[in-house]
């Protein structure tokens, strides 16, 4: 009964948070246990009673402040100064700028929307196909939820009850791996398709671009340095990063005004509420899954199909790629982690941080996978080009992203080396 209600509500397009809450309520009513109904609101609240979740509004606030402070344009110019003279230089600039923005913003859809506005017109003027420019920007946006700070990783850490600091650090090398593979793909496509070559700057010009962007680069340095150095928790690091971003906007770029802060805080609050409602709904849904012994039933089936940890991870990759095509990253994470994590850790002995990176990156890739692929539609809408055209133009990047997933699944040290 519960499963049928869940699928029907999901099919008619009800928000995932409401689907989880209603499905949990249907299970409780179907069980005939009134004590579970009494515990329902308590479970909703207790799911949010976690200090690590405070990092989410602070990371969102950093992104809003960064937009208002005009940081993105300076990071793009910094990337242009060092790789602009390569064949396909503007495509390299796009990816490197996305990587630098990702280390501050932490949200894929916000990054895709922002960077598409900045990069697509420039690349089209330089002779790149519009669909390729929008698609490349969208794939660069995938780095947002992987390179710290990452809201997706914070949510996973809360669900899996692992340290937020360790989960954020686990995503650093995978993010750099994905960036490197994307840059190699751009270089190969540039050689094959004859992408235009940009102008070469003198070292004086490069140093000037670096000097202009140094204050912006201090934001990820402060965040990651605070966490790595043990000077504070990820939440405290995010708070310091928000103060630095506000200071840069108010006193360095001077594009941020005090009168802008109420609107910035309102947008931060609204976006935070969306994420935290999903987390609260996940807490209730996980609770009823455990009560109904769903993970145990799934574990029995999986053990019949996958006999080794590698086989299990490959099965997870296939299943979650399919899930990611129809469900956004955080809702997908919330739905699958309570079921799959106990199986991964207790039956197959997979490290929860390694499993978190594999699951998170796989679901994030779903942002750019048809038929839903919300990232594709964000890039298509902002870039004024068809989503299908974008997917076709960037098939090599999809293949490379799948290769990166396979590498991450088979090489756990990439996720665990910095812990």
LOTORNU-917021 format. One line per 5 residues: for each residue x, y, z of N, C-alpha, C. Coordinates in steps of 0.001 Angstrom, whole numbers, padded with zeros to 6 digits. Each point is the difference from the previous one (the first is absolute). Layout:
BEGIN
X,Y,Z,X,Y,Z,X,Y,Z | ...
END
This chain:
BEGIN
000836,-001204,000000,-000836,001204,000000,000875,001259,000000 | 000955,000031,000912,000876,001185,000105,000778,000214,-001286 | 000550,-001088,-000557,000776,000114,-001229,-000831,000509,-001153 | -001249,-000444,-000099,-000891,000439,-001072,-000303,001489,000119 | -000298,000450,001221,-000255,001427,000232,001229,000829,-000349
001169,-000489,000418,001260,000694,-000281,000188,000198,-001507 | -000178,-001067,-000781,000211,000073,-001444,-001027,000900,-000675 | -001249,-000067,000444,-001054,000831,-000600,000284,001484,000251 | 000333,000330,001241,000278,001399,000334,001220,000516,-000747 | 001008,-000854,-000144,001203,000401,-000736,-000328,000204,-001474
-000849,-000874,-000548,-000350,000061,-001424,-000801,001252,-000344 | -000847,000459,000925,-000826,001180,-000299,000751,001311,000237 | 001250,-000106,000439,000839,001188,000113,-000063,000731,001317 | -000485,-000646,001052,-000005,000630,001317,001441,000193,000479 | 000322,001099,000655,001372,000191,000511,000461,-001186,000841
001269,-000356,-000153,000509,-001214,000619,-000140,000040,001522 | 000200,001166,000615,-000145,000095,001449,-001392,-000390,000460 | -001023,000491,-000708,-001379,-000366,000341,-000264,-001479,-000273 | 000578,-000523,-001073,-000164,-001424,-000313,000522,-000862,001154 | 001166,000343,000514,000592,-000769,001095,-000854,000093,001270
-000478,001208,000310,-000808,000180,001213,-001324,-000762,-000101 | -000662,000100,-001146,-001297,-000659,-000166,000165,-001512,-000021 | 001049,-000488,-000695,000230,-001448,-000049,000261,-000553,001400 | 000767,000739,000799,000251,-000442,001378,-001292,-000021,000810 | -000845,001014,-000208,-001273,000062,000721,-000921,-001159,-000399
-000028,-000324,-001286,-000820,-001122,-000481,000483,-001315,000621 | 001311,-000159,000087,000542,-001221,000622,-000448,-000114,001455 | 000063,001127,000725,-000380,-000020,001416,-001479,-000356,000154 | -000851,000627,-000818,-001437,-000278,000075,-000296,-001453,-000375 | 000757,-000502,-000994,-000211,-001374,-000447,000460,-001009,001059
001000,000403,000820,000522,-000919,001019,-000959,-000166,001176 | -000904,000969,000176,-000949,-000071,001112,000624,000228,001358 | 001184,000629,000030,000703,000250,001257,-000086,001484,000342 | -000877,000404,000923,-000171,001426,000313,001232,000633,000643 | 000839,-000792,000625,001215,000550,000619,000936,000598,-001045
000039,-000612,-001196,000825,000536,-001078,-000507,001373,-000433 | -001311,000170,-000021,-000579,001287,-000392,000380,001089,000998 | 000042,-000359,001286,000407,000968,001015,001454,000431,-000182 | 000830,-000908,-000504,001425,000287,-000164,000313,000734,-001306 | -000974,000114,-000884,000226,000583,-001336,000565,001422,000071
-000651,000945,000689,000568,001364,000040,001346,000057,000701 | 000201,-000856,001005,001282,-000021,000706,001120,-000410,-000954 | -000277,-000984,-000869,001004,-000441,-000960,000322,001098,-001011 | -001022,000745,-000413,000245,001116,-000920,000968,001001,000616 | -000236,000336,001265,000858,000982,000667,001396,-000559,000264
000073,-001219,000507,001300,-000564,000385,000924,-000186,-001204 | -000561,-000136,-001198,000828,-000135,-001204,000811,001258,-000263 | -000490,001138,000485,000690,001277,-000220,000861,000405,001192 | -000038,-000779,001051,000737,000330,001214,001449,-000469,-000125 | 000710,000625,-000952,001372,-000394,-000299,000816,001247,-000304
001092,000185,000759,000840,001198,-000157,000562,000127,-001414 | 000305,-001132,-000626,000586,000031,-001337,-000891,000649,-001040 | -001320,-000038,000208,-000926,000585,-000970,000097,001525,-000042 | 000585,000613,001023,000174,001454,-000017,000926,000443,-001130 | 000818,-000914,-000501,000897,000350,-001103,-000781,000305,-001276
-001186,-000589,-000155,-000749,000166,-001250,-000406,001450,-000249 | -000699,000673,000935,-000345,001403,-000277,001224,000891,-000164 | 001080,-000333,000694,001209,000829,-000120,000656,-000172,-001374 | 000038,-001226,-000526,000544,-000204,-001343,-000880,000688,-001047 | -001319,-000078,000182,-000905,000681,-000921,000209,001515,000070
000203,000512,001218,000238,001437,000182,001288,000431,-000696 | 001042,-000824,000082,001255,000322,-000690,-000245,000162,-001496 | -000778,-000921,-000585,-000295,000094,-001428,-000754,001271,-000350 | -000977,000368,000818,-000764,001224,-000255,000896,001233,000114 | 000849,000028,001018,000913,001129,000161,000998,000075,-001143
000452,-001171,-000465,000947,-000026,-001100,-000608,000576,-001271 | -001267,-000344,-000265,-000682,000551,-001171,-000080,001517,000091 | -000387,000491,001179,-000159,001439,000172,001332,000735,-000043 | 001088,-000683,000360,001317,000658,000072,000735,000020,-001335 | -000577,-000598,-001042,000660,000003,-001312,001262,-000825,-000054
000040,-001059,000796,001206,-000824,000085,000206,-000839,-001260 | -001101,-000449,-000611,000091,-000937,-001121,000834,000560,-001146 | -000260,001258,-000372,000716,000593,-001136,001501,000028,000210 | 000444,000262,001203,001437,000054,000286,000629,-001391,-000070 | -000746,-001019,000442,000518,-001362,-000097,000110,-000444,-001458
-000953,000418,-000830,000065,-000316,-001432,001229,000652,-000623 | 000258,001253,000347,001177,000686,-000552,001297,-000641,000477 | 000021,-000508,001218,001185,-000694,000498,000256,-001267,-000807 | -001052,-000788,-000246,000162,-001208,-000809,000450,000347,-001408 | -000538,001080,-000570,000367,000413,-001358,001473,000378,-000089
000528,000585,001058,001388,000450,-000012,000977,-001159,-000156 | -000354,-001182,000491,000953,-001105,000022,-000272,-001078,-001054 | -001228,-000167,-000463,-000273,-001057,-000989,-000663,000536,-001261 | -000171,001312,-000085,-000700,000566,-001145,000699,-000222,-001331 | 001332,-000183,000011,000749,-000142,-001249,-000012,-001430,-000541
-000555,-000956,000736,-000073,-001383,-000486,-001061,-000120,-001086 | 000115,-001057,-000845,-001078,-000271,-000949,-001242,-000391,000794 | -001097,000666,-000320,-001182,-000179,000822,000150,000701,001333 | 000779,001089,000021,000322,000680,001246,-001226,000439,000781 | -001027,000508,-000717,-001180,000478,000697,-000760,-001150,000658
000063,-001185,-000604,-000622,-001173,000616,000765,-000400,001269 | 001339,000062,-000064,000806,-000259,001204,-000316,001032,001089 | -000139,001271,-000428,-000330,001061,000954,-001319,-000307,000692 | -000978,-000455,-000787,-001323,-000332,000530,000115,-001024,001132 | 000738,-001075,-000257,000114,-001066,001000,000776,000452,001231
001122,000695,-000207,000804,000436,001144,-000757,001031,000846 | -000714,000903,-000665,-000799,000970,000744,-001096,-000709,000790 | -000608,-001016,-000609,-001012,-000789,000711,000597,-000677,001220 | 001239,-000517,-000126,000641,-000664,001128,000233,000988,001143 | 000453,001210,-000336,000253,000995,001039,-001296,000479,000647
-001032,000173,-000824,-001298,000400,000545,-000581,-001114,000858 | 000218,-001262,-000430,-000514,-001152,000754,000572,-000043,001404 | 001247,000428,000152,000627,-000043,001317,-000597,001036,000952 | -000892,000855,-000538,-000644,001018,000829,-001501,-000236,000079 | -000611,-000375,-001129,-001451,000000,-000097,-000645,-001265,000539
000433,-001169,-000490,-000499,-001255,000544,-001369,-000448,-000479 | -000581,000647,-001012,-001325,-000370,-000501,000047,-000091,-001516 | -000369,-001153,-000551,000120,-000220,-001442,-000948,000883,-000792 | -001288,-000006,000349,-000969,000746,-000810,000272,001499,000039 | 000345,000530,001181,000323,001426,000101,001233,000321,-000836
000992,-000881,000043,001228,000235,-000749,-000248,-000068,-001499 | -000794,-000983,-000439,-000297,-000132,-001426,-000705,001257,-000513 | -001005,000468,000746,-000740,001191,-000417,000914,001218,-000085 | 000834,000190,001019,000870,001172,000060,001073,-000036,-001087 | 000679,-001156,-000140,001104,-000094,-000951,-000492,-000041,-001445
-001202,-000512,-000241,-000545,000014,-001360,-000197,001430,-000474 | -000494,000864,000883,-000174,001404,-000358,001322,000665,-000353 | 001062,-000384,000702,001303,000634,-000192,000719,-000561,-001221 | 000025,-001348,-000145,000897,-000648,-000961,-000600,-000252,-001382 | -001281,-000319,-000083,-000573,-000387,-001298,000087,001123,-001035
-000379,001247,000329,000146,001059,-001014,001449,000202,-000439 | 000941,-000076,000949,001408,000176,-000344,000487,-001113,-000929 | -000364,-001248,000292,000444,-001117,-000824,-000643,000047,-001388 | -001258,000417,-000065,-000662,000088,-001309,000661,001065,-000866 | 000355,001142,000603,000686,001054,-000757,001356,-000468,-000498
000631,-000915,000741,001318,-000505,-000399,-000093,-001114,-001039 | -001213,-000445,-000349,-000146,-000995,-001051,-000394,-001388,000458 | -000305,-000179,001264,-000431,-001306,000501,-001502,-000171,-000245 | -000460,-001214,-000303,-001451,-000235,-000108,-000685,000304,001332 | -001167,000626,-000073,-000695,000418,001223,-000366,-001202,000874
-000438,-001104,-000632,-000383,-001188,000759,001199,-000573,000745 | 001175,-000014,-000654,001204,-000507,000663,000388,000897,001163 | -000080,001318,-000201,000375,000939,001062,-000899,-000172,001222 | -001310,-000130,-000237,-000930,-000170,001121,000217,-001345,000683 | 000234,-001051,-000796,000217,-001329,000573,001286,-000085,000797
001067,000605,-000520,001269,-000003,000721,-000140,000721,001340 | -000731,001113,000002,-000229,000733,001237,-000792,-000849,000996 | -000979,-000752,-000525,-000793,-000869,000879,000863,-001084,000624 | 000896,-000607,-000793,000877,-001034,000560,000999,000605,000983 | 000442,001215,-000260,000828,000680,000990,-000754,000224,001297
-001320,000215,-000110,-000825,000188,001183,-000100,-001236,000873 | 000287,-001178,-000582,000004,-001227,000803,001034,000056,001117 | 001033,000818,-000200,001058,000083,001006,-000496,000681,001273 | -001080,000805,-000110,-000510,000732,001146,-000335,-000870,001202 | -000768,-001092,-000209,-000332,-000835,001165,001082,-001002,000383
001159,000014,-000680,001048,-000985,000289,001178,000650,000723 | 000525,001086,-000571,001121,000699,000636,-000519,000763,001214 | 000644,-000154,001168,-000479,000687,001210,-000034,001517,-000200 | -001019,000686,000580,-001081,-000525,000833,-001085,-000638,-000852 | -000699,-000971,000541,-001004,-000735,-000755,-001211,-000278,000867
-001137,000537,-000412,-001231,-000226,000760,-000400,-001468,-000076 | 000214,-000620,-001162,-000334,-001420,-000166,000780,-000855,001000 | 001291,000281,000161,000821,-000769,000925,-000397,000248,001449 | -000418,001227,000304,-000467,000287,001368,-001249,-000827,000305 | -000924,-000045,-000956,-001227,-000785,000193,000335,-001481,000164
000927,-000508,-000833,000384,-001411,000138,000622,-000253,001374 | 000865,000917,000449,000659,-000186,001303,-001022,-000095,001121 | -001048,000813,-000089,-001051,-000043,001024,-000771,-001311,-000085 | -000347,-000424,-001210,-000741,-001243,-000177,000812,-001209,000463 | 001301,000005,-000325,000860,-001140,000309,000628,000090,001385
-000186,001151,000666,000582,000223,001326,001522,-000167,-000015 | 000627,000646,-000981,001462,000073,-000082,000399,001462,000150 | 001237,000296,000400,000410,001404,000165,-000128,000794,-001295 | -000604,001186,000078,-000150,000854,-001182,001366,000365,-000565 | 000953,000271,000885,001356,000354,-000443,000584,-001092,-000886
-000089,-001249,000445,000576,-001110,-000765,-000701,-000167,-001343 | -001316,000194,-000005,-000743,-000168,-001250,000375,001083,-001010 | 000176,001226,000467,000409,001070,-000904,001387,-000254,-000571 | 000921,-000450,000844,001354,-000287,-000475,000012,-001185,-000967 | -000903,-000949,000203,-000059,-001168,-000883,-000335,000398,-001430
-000669,001140,-000187,-000373,000413,-001347,001051,000794,-000737 | 001107,000378,000675,000973,000891,-000629,000726,-000667,-001164 | 000614,-001162,000223,000720,-000681,-001075,-000936,-000462,-001126 | -001189,-000566,000297,-000933,-000315,-001085,-000365,001224,-000839 | -000166,001157,000646,-000301,001212,-000755,001138,000400,-000921
001230,-000103,000492,001170,000306,-000837,000148,-001016,-001124 | -000296,-001281,000285,000044,-001028,-001043,-000985,000324,-001113 | -001214,000356,000358,-001017,000309,-001002,000402,001235,-000809 | 000546,001012,000674,000469,001192,-000711,001096,-000362,-000998 | 000967,-000815,000436,001090,-000402,-000888,-000485,-000766,-001213
-000929,-000915,000200,-000534,-000776,-001131,-000775,000897,-000961 | -000743,000966,000532,-000728,000930,-000868,000970,000867,-000804 | 001092,000451,000629,000998,000807,-000726,000660,-000808,-001115 | 000294,-001276,000261,000563,-000853,-001046,-000989,-000188,-001147 | -001278,-000115,000335,-001023,-000142,-001037,-000085,001259,-000851
000081,001168,000628,-000008,001264,-000745,001211,000077,-000922 | 001179,-000410,000514,001213,000023,-000824,-000154,-000924,-001210 | -000571,-001182,000194,-000198,-000954,-001102,-000997,000552,-001016 | -001108,000563,000487,-000995,000561,-000915,000558,001224,-000724 | 000820,000795,000716,000598,001170,-000628,000917,-000372,-001143
000791,-001062,000190,000892,-000472,-001068,-000798,-000597,-001159 | -001057,-000751,000332,-000772,-000684,-001037,-000895,000949,-000791 | -000613,000965,000674,-000962,000876,-000660,000558,001385,-000323 | 001261,000227,000337,000622,001275,-000337,-000578,001187,000737 | -000120,-000127,001317,-000504,001115,000795,000928,001209,-000135
-000548,001205,000146,000835,001211,-000143,001040,000126,001113 | 001093,000687,-000328,001078,000247,000961,-000137,001421,000517 | 000086,000174,001317,-000133,001319,000592,001308,000774,000002 | -000086,001243,000442,001181,000863,000065,000869,-000386,001194 | 001318,000149,-000181,000939,-000308,001076,000340,001278,000768
-000139,-000048,001303,000322,001145,000840,001466,-000054,000430 | 000568,001157,000237,001347,000055,000566,-000053,-000424,001459 | 001172,-000289,000563,000034,-000385,001414,-000445,001158,000888 | 000247,001241,-000462,-000476,001142,000785,-001529,000011,000047 | -000615,-000296,-001141,-001464,-000059,-000044,-000545,-001134,000850
000703,-001136,-000025,-000445,-001137,000812,000087,000312,001492 | 001092,000631,000388,000154,000348,001414,-001038,001027,000430 | -000356,000929,-000923,-001029,000989,000315,-001354,-000679,000218 | -000324,-000995,-000869,-001267,-000742,000157,-000005,-000794,001305 | 001172,-000576,000326,000102,-000756,001252,-000187,000914,001197
000612,001184,-000047,-000129,000948,001103,-001447,000452,000191 | -000713,000210,-001119,-001395,000444,000096,-000900,-001077,000578 | 000380,-001276,-000219,-000857,-001101,000449,000415,-000580,001342 | 001159,000385,000515,000487,-000594,001253,-000985,000117,001162 | -000634,001158,000196,-000973,000062,001110,-001127,-001022,-000162
-000432,-000254,-001257,-001062,-000978,-000229,000473,-001417,000319 | 001252,-000274,-000361,000557,-001328,000261,000181,-000242,001500 | 000000,001078,000770,000149,-000176,001447,-001212,-000690,000623 | -001156,000059,-000677,-001211,-000604,000583,000146,-001516,000113 | 000299,-000735,-001120,000189,-001450,000166,001205,-000343,000853
001054,000832,-000047,001185,-000260,000820,-000368,000069,001483 | -000791,000997,000360,-000424,000145,001398,-000876,-001175,000422 | -000956,-000387,-000868,-000923,-001090,000345,000755,-001317,000164 | 000761,-000359,-001043,000702,-001297,000028,001122,000023,001030 | 000691,001139,000114,001085,000106,000968,-000486,-000122,001431
-001149,000572,000295,-000572,-000099,001348,-000333,-001445,000342 | -000551,-000717,-001004,-000379,-001402,000231,001237,-000885,000113 | 000918,000128,-000972,001194,-000847,-000010,000903,000278,001198 | 000110,001264,000358,000882,000365,001106,-000572,-000301,001372 | -001254,-000426,000042,-000621,-000301,001278,-000348,001231,000815
-000106,001166,-000665,-000304,001232,000727,-001493,000162,000257 | -000809,-000785,-000698,-001438,000110,000193,-000722,-001083,-000768 | -001264,-000154,000294,-000835,-000972,-000704,-000385,000562,-001367 | -000551,-000828,-000895,-000479,000527,-001287,-001013,001125,000161 | -000845,-000080,001017,-000978,001061,000242,000705,001301,000353
000990,-000081,000873,000752,001201,000377,000814,000528,-001180 | 000562,-000911,-000800,000736,000418,-001191,-000920,000725,-000979 | -001230,-000512,-000160,-000959,000647,-000901,-000373,001390,000516 | -000130,000138,001310,-000321,001314,000578,001132,000995,-000277 | 001247,-000450,000170,001145,000876,-000289,000018,000360,-001482
-000270,-001005,-000862,-000032,000245,-001439,-001058,001026,-000377 | -001162,-000045,000656,-001057,000968,-000284,000436,001417,000389 | 000692,000124,001126,000503,001310,000428,001024,000532,-001004 | 000899,-000880,-000462,001010,000405,-000987,-000673,000436,-001304 | -000989,-000783,-000474,-000704,000342,-001244,-000708,001352,000127
-000633,000233,001155,-000673,001284,000214,001018,001139,000025 | 001144,-000225,000657,001033,001031,000054,000541,000343,-001375 | 000199,-001017,-000836,000493,000246,-001359,-001011,000820,-000796 | -001279,-000366,000103,-001027,000716,-000742,-000193,001428,000465 | 000116,000224,001313,-000234,001335,000543,001185,000934,-000165
001223,-000537,000176,001169,000890,000095,001013,-000155,-001130 | -000069,-001121,-000770,000981,-000180,-001080,-000647,000243,-001366 | -000961,-000838,-000379,-000667,000237,-001285,-001021,001132,000112 | -000545,000229,001199,-000962,001058,000293,-001261,-000087,-000866 | -000346,-001213,-000420,-001249,-000206,-000732,-001110,-000476,000922
000355,-000354,001232,-000982,-000428,000996,-000360,001185,000887 | -001288,000253,000162,-000468,001103,000840,-000746,-000562,001209 | 000038,000742,001084,-000698,-000444,001208,-001494,-000177,-000254 | -000554,000809,-000906,-001428,-000126,-000292,-000327,-001286,-000756 | 001034,-000666,-000568,-000220,-001270,-000706,-000139,-001182,000968
000484,000184,001232,000069,-001130,000932,-001360,-000608,000350 | -001062,000795,000229,-001291,-000646,000312,-000472,-000946,-001099 | 000136,000399,-001265,-000418,-000868,-001110,000880,-001248,-000080 | 001295,000174,000251,000933,-001130,-000024,-000354,-000994,001102 | -000269,000525,001198,-000348,-000877,001122,-001343,-000694,-000231
-000940,000689,-000649,-001298,-000616,-000298,000169,-001164,-000973 | 000770,000210,-001082,000239,-001087,-000960,000725,-001162,000666 | 000958,000314,000859,000715,-001052,000733,-000957,-000807,000864 | -000891,000695,000705,-000964,-000685,000856,-000943,-000896,-000780 | -000487,000485,-001146,-000925,-000796,-000810,000676,-001249,-000538
001215,000152,-000520,000722,-001162,-000543,000360,-000989,001107 | 000353,000525,001170,000313,-000869,001133,-001228,-000793,000429 | -001147,000666,000017,-001237,-000671,000418,-000317,-001178,-000919 | 000243,000168,-001305,-000268,-001089,-000946,000859,-001220,000320 | 001288,000248,000252,000918,-001108,000272,-000339,-000665,001342
-000225,000804,001029,-000232,-000565,001327,-001338,-000718,000099 | -000990,000440,-000770,-001260,-000745,-000015,000220,-001402,-000567 | 000836,-000098,-001027,000336,-001318,-000549,000702,-000868,001035 | 000905,000601,000761,000724,-000756,001027,-000958,-000493,001074 | -000936,000869,000429,-000977,-000401,001017,-000883,-001134,-000510
-000450,000126,-001256,-000831,-001054,-000589,000770,-001300,-000113 | 001296,000116,-000306,000831,-001205,-000108,000110,-000712,001338 | 000066,000782,001088,000095,-000622,001319,-001204,-000870,000313 | -001191,000505,-000304,-001224,-000769,000234,-000065,-001210,-000917 | 000347,000204,-001273,-000075,-001090,-000982,000987,-001115,000360
001215,000377,000405,000998,-000996,000409,-000486,-000793,001201 | -000642,000705,000918,-000517,-000632,001222,-001017,-001084,-000328 | -000938,000299,-000900,-001020,-001006,-000331,000584,-001130,-000848 | 001019,000314,-000820,000664,-001060,-000768,000639,-001027,000937 | 000683,000517,001021,000660,-000897,000954,-001036,-000802,000779
-001081,000673,000411,-001060,-000685,000742,-000642,-001103,-000855 | -000120,000271,-001308,-000583,-000991,-000901,000986,-001008,-000530 | 001273,000068,000447,001049,-000950,-000380,000241,-000032,-001513 | -000147,001170,-000631,000255,000085,-001443,001480,-000201,-000317 | 000939,000632,000741,001419,-000237,-000325,000386,-001474,000066
-000560,-000726,000958,000333,-001423,000109,-000483,-000783,-001219 | -001199,000329,-000480,-000534,-000687,-001181,000823,000318,-001240 | 000392,001264,-000143,000830,000392,-001147,001365,-000669,000088 | 000543,-000116,001215,001321,-000629,000184,-000018,-001453,-000454 | -001077,-000709,000297,-000098,-001406,-000415,000035,-000100,-001524
-000744,000883,-000678,-000028,-000041,-001472,001363,000362,-000585 | 000632,001051,000545,001281,000451,-000544,001073,-001068,000170 | -000006,-000682,001130,001003,-001035,000223,-000116,-001148,-001002 | -001184,-000210,-000517,-000185,-001031,-001018,000544,000446,-001353 | 000022,001327,-000226,000445,000541,-001291,001485,000353,000022
000448,000668,001078,001388,000470,000104,000707,-000766,001117 | 001023,-000742,-000383,000688,-000841,000988,001266,000639,000561 | 000478,001094,-000612,001216,000672,000463,-000273,001495,000170 | 000848,000713,000762,-000182,001451,000144,000037,000740,-001336 | 000903,-000424,-000913,000089,000665,-001304,-001286,-000205,-000790
-000520,-001220,000002,-001257,-000275,-000701,-001142,000829,000598 | 000006,000145,001319,-001035,000806,000659,000089,001455,-000445 | 001220,000561,-000017,000158,001400,-000397,-000386,000220,-001459 | 000342,-000958,-000868,-000390,000130,-001409,-001519,-000044,-000140 | -000651,-000845,000787,-001463,-000049,-000010,-000573,001333,000484
000604,000552,001036,-000452,001296,000524,000153,001092,-001058 | 001122,-000005,-000740,000214,001002,-001054,-001114,-000046,-001031 | -000336,-001195,-000464,-001035,-000138,-001035,-001356,000458,000529 | -000350,-000465,001195,-001307,000336,000569,-000117,001500,000257 | 001046,000595,000570,-000084,001413,000357,000084,000916,-001210
000677,-000424,-001065,-000045,000784,-001237,-001427,000071,-000528 | -000716,-001111,000107,-001404,-000006,-000425,-000854,000863,000941 | 000247,-000127,001310,-000738,000812,000976,000282,001486,-000230 | 001279,000320,-000251,000395,001387,-000180,-000590,000665,-001225 | -000453,-000792,-000981,-000601,000601,-001195,-001395,000551,000269
-000634,-000432,001074,-001367,000453,000271,-000133,000721,001341 | 001008,-000095,000871,-000077,000623,001326,001264,000823,000229 | -000159,001201,000516,001124,000893,000271,000946,-000598,001050 | 001216,000557,000081,001062,-000580,000819,-000335,-000187,001462 | -000379,001071,000712,-000257,-000106,001437,-001218,-000880,000300
-001152,000182,-000700,-001107,-000936,000241,000370,-001448,-000287 | 000767,-000227,-001068,000428,-001362,-000305,000869,-000575,001104 | 000897,000836,000507,000874,-000414,001100,-000829,-000376,001225 | -000967,000825,000292,-000850,-000219,001168,-000780,-001304,-000119 | -000367,-000369,-001212,-000808,-001198,-000204,000823,-001287,000043
001232,000041,-000497,000748,-001257,-000164,000973,-000288,001142 | 000528,001038,000650,001014,-000228,001033,-000517,-000859,001160 | -001207,000262,000546,-000450,-000849,001114,-000118,-001477,-000366 | -000217,-000304,-001274,-000139,-001390,-000424,001352,-000627,-000313 | 000826,000734,-000770,001230,-000596,-000526,001193,000103,000943
000076,001043,000827,001181,000171,000845,000219,-001161,000968 | -001023,-000468,000733,000247,-001143,000902,000481,-001240,-000751 | -000505,-000215,-001200,000438,-001151,-000796,001461,000157,-000385 | 000379,001221,-000446,001374,000246,-000444,000999,-000179,001138 | -000329,000530,001176,000972,-000018,001100,000011,-001322,000770
-001179,-000561,000247,-000081,-001173,000871,000192,-001324,-000746 | -000437,-000059,-001242,000095,-001259,-000752,001250,-000042,-000875 | 000288,001136,-000668,001125,-000005,-000945,001246,000696,000545 | -000083,000598,001186,001172,000602,000627,000545,001219,-000720 | -000846,000733,-000693,000416,001201,-000723,000013,001186,000960
001045,000804,-000077,000119,001158,000885,-001139,000977,-000287 | -000668,000518,001034,-001149,000896,-000247,000366,001266,-000763 | 001229,000513,000165,000400,001196,-000743,000204,-000317,-001475 | 000635,-001132,-000280,000166,-000434,-001391,-001359,-000208,-000649 | -000888,-000672,000708,-001335,-000244,-000535,-000731,001328,-000216
000175,000939,000914,-000653,001298,-000139,000444,000744,-001233 | 001300,-000034,-000292,000505,000675,-001199,-000584,-000647,-001252 | 000011,-001332,-000064,-000511,-000707,-001182,-001481,000304,-000213 | -000784,-000107,001070,-001447,000235,-000108,-000282,001456,-000379 | 000677,000930,000651,-000264,001422,-000240,000364,000399,-001423
001180,-000386,-000464,000434,000380,-001339,-000895,-000639,-001055 | -000430,-001235,000228,-000885,-000661,-000961,-001329,000735,-000112 | -000575,000366,001128,-001272,000731,-000025,000174,001398,-000587 | 001136,000635,000256,000267,001326,-000561,000066,-000071,-001522 | 000608,-001068,-000526,000063,-000173,-001457,-001409,-000081,-000586
-000955,-000487,000787,-001383,-000051,-000461,-000573,001374,-000306 | 000617,001081,000527,-000457,001354,-000310,000085,000298,-001490 | 000892,-000727,-000701,000200,000259,-001432,-000387,-001190,-000858 | -000812,-000905,000555,-000401,-001192,-000732,-001486,000075,-000343 | -000378,-000266,-001265,-001425,-000031,-000349,-000692,-001136,000752
-001346,-000012,000188,-000936,000975,-000574,-000204,001274,000812 | 000354,000000,001297,-000253,001190,000809,001214,000914,-000029 | 001109,-000407,000621,001242,000755,-000048,-000180,001487,000210 | -000344,000407,001216,-000332,001400,000254,001124,000952,-000412 | 001257,-000456,000126,001124,000839,-000410,-000018,000297,-001483
-000409,-000990,-000807,-000125,000208,-001444,-001013,001103,-000301 | -001133,-000023,000696,-001053,000959,-000273,000348,001394,000518 | 000770,000070,001096,000474,001299,000473,000936,000620,-001043 | 000958,-000799,-000497,000933,000492,-001020,-000731,000353,-001285 | -000992,-000828,-000364,-000764,000251,-001224,-000812,001283,000109
-000609,000213,001174,-000832,001188,000189,000841,001271,000000 | 001073,-000012,000772,000843,001204,000092,000768,000219,-001295 | 000468,-001101,-000613,000782,000108,-001226,-000822,000100,-001257 | -001337,-000111,000108,-000921,000106,-001135,000356,-000985,-001113 | 000050,-001271,000379,000302,-001078,-000955,-000728,-001248,000491
-000260,-000950,-000895,-000744,-001196,000367,000789,-000935,000896 | -000684,-000626,000967,000665,-000928,000914,000543,-001213,-000741 | -000732,-000487,-001007,000464,-001163,-000767,001267,000356,-000773 | 000052,001205,-000562,001206,000446,-000712,001201,000031,000938 | -000218,000471,001227,001092,000056,000977,000518,-001397,000292
-000922,-000941,000232,000417,-001361,000340,000804,-000619,-001143 | -000446,000188,-001228,000719,-000551,-001151,001384,000617,-000136 | 000082,001323,000217,001281,000693,-000184,001019,-000383,001066 | -000468,-000514,001129,000918,-000272,001111,000047,-001482,000373 | -000341,-000878,-000921,000071,-001436,000270,001393,-000448,000456
001103,000557,-000583,001324,-000399,000505,000181,000283,001494 | -000573,001078,000495,000130,000326,001422,-000826,-000958,000858 | -001142,-000428,-000517,-000799,-000985,000725,000780,-001308,000128 | 000659,-000411,-001116,000795,-001233,000025,001157,000120,000991 | 000659,001160,000013,001126,000218,000916,-000474,000013,001450
-001167,000598,000257,-000544,000010,001358,-000312,-001423,000470 | -000518,-000831,-000901,-000259,-001407,000349,001310,-000730,000293 | 001060,000313,-000771,001319,-000578,000259,000500,000418,001384 | -000196,001263,000357,000410,000483,001326,-000745,-000750,001104 | -001277,-000266,-000213,-000774,-000765,000987,000591,-001390,000186
000374,-000630,-001101,000587,-001341,000073,001319,000031,000768 | 000819,001012,-000264,001284,000142,000703,-000231,000194,001503 | -000949,000856,000349,-000285,000257,001413,-000518,-001252,000699 | -000787,-000795,-000712,-000527,-001227,000602,001101,-001018,000242 | 000951,-000089,-000936,001040,-001029,000074,001198,000420,000846
000193,001308,000186,001172,000499,000738,-000452,000798,001225 | -000302,-000660,001092,-000502,000709,001183,000997,000995,000588 | 001309,-000178,-000235,000984,000914,000589,-000166,001417,-000512 | -000605,000188,-001198,-000226,001359,-000499,-000949,000772,000913 | -000912,-000700,000633,-000941,000626,000920,000535,000097,001425
000937,-000881,000343,000421,-000126,001404,001393,000544,000273 | 000741,000411,-001044,001402,000373,000176,000194,001195,000927 | -000926,000943,000012,000166,001234,000778,-000617,-000076,001392 | -000644,-001113,000303,-000686,-000107,001285,000998,-000276,001126
END
